[in-house]
Amino acid sequence: MGASLRSGWDYIRQTAVARVFLVGLAALNVFVTPVFSIGVALRVSQSHWGSGWLGASEATFAAAAIVGSVAGVRWQGDHLPRRAFLVLVLQGVSLATVGLPSRIALVAGMTLVGLTAGLASVWLSGSFQRIIAPSHLGRVSSVSNLGDLLLTPATVFLFGLAAGRSSVLVATVCSGLAMSVLCAVFATNRQIRTLR
């Protein structure tokens, strides 16, 4: 297992386009997971809306993600990685709205997060399989998953700390803004822009 991880890491280190693409992918869960795992529950709880709104927000996300995935499969074309990262800029804005003390903002935010997640996941997963050499696809995926497992707990903790020290809105805005900026950087990166 260690040898496979090292092989995957060496491939990423030596292949510029794979490196940029993988860093972009690894960063996505870092910002989304804290909002989903803590932010939504805190918003519903602190606003005293009742647990039904927590379920409604999750259901809204799931339904929108299905619609987004179907649209992503149907709406193909050139420069899908760049398009995916541009869509994820909008997802960052949507994550920020989840922290607003408004039921409409919560549902609208979760709907947009679901739609953009569905679109981007289809486009990025397809691009991932084309970009990474078949001989290293599994190993690079393992490195990517390991990065998620290492980074996400830290950002969940930081999100909870920010929400406790300031507010849920401040924490969701910070996560959403960071994601939007990062995805905008990747969308304009030369390596990503030239991928077809």
Secondary structure, DSSP 4 states (H G I P E B T S, - for coil): -HHHHHHHHHHHHH-HHHHHHHHHHHHHHHHHHHIIIIIHHHHHHHTT--HHHHHHHHHHHHHHHHHHHHHHHHS--S-HHHHHHHHHHHHHHHHHHTTSS-HHHHHHHHHHHHHHHHHHHHHHHHHHHHHS-GGGHHHHHHHHHHHHHHHHHHHHHHHHHHHHHT-HHHHHHHHHHHHHHHHHHHHH-HHHHT--
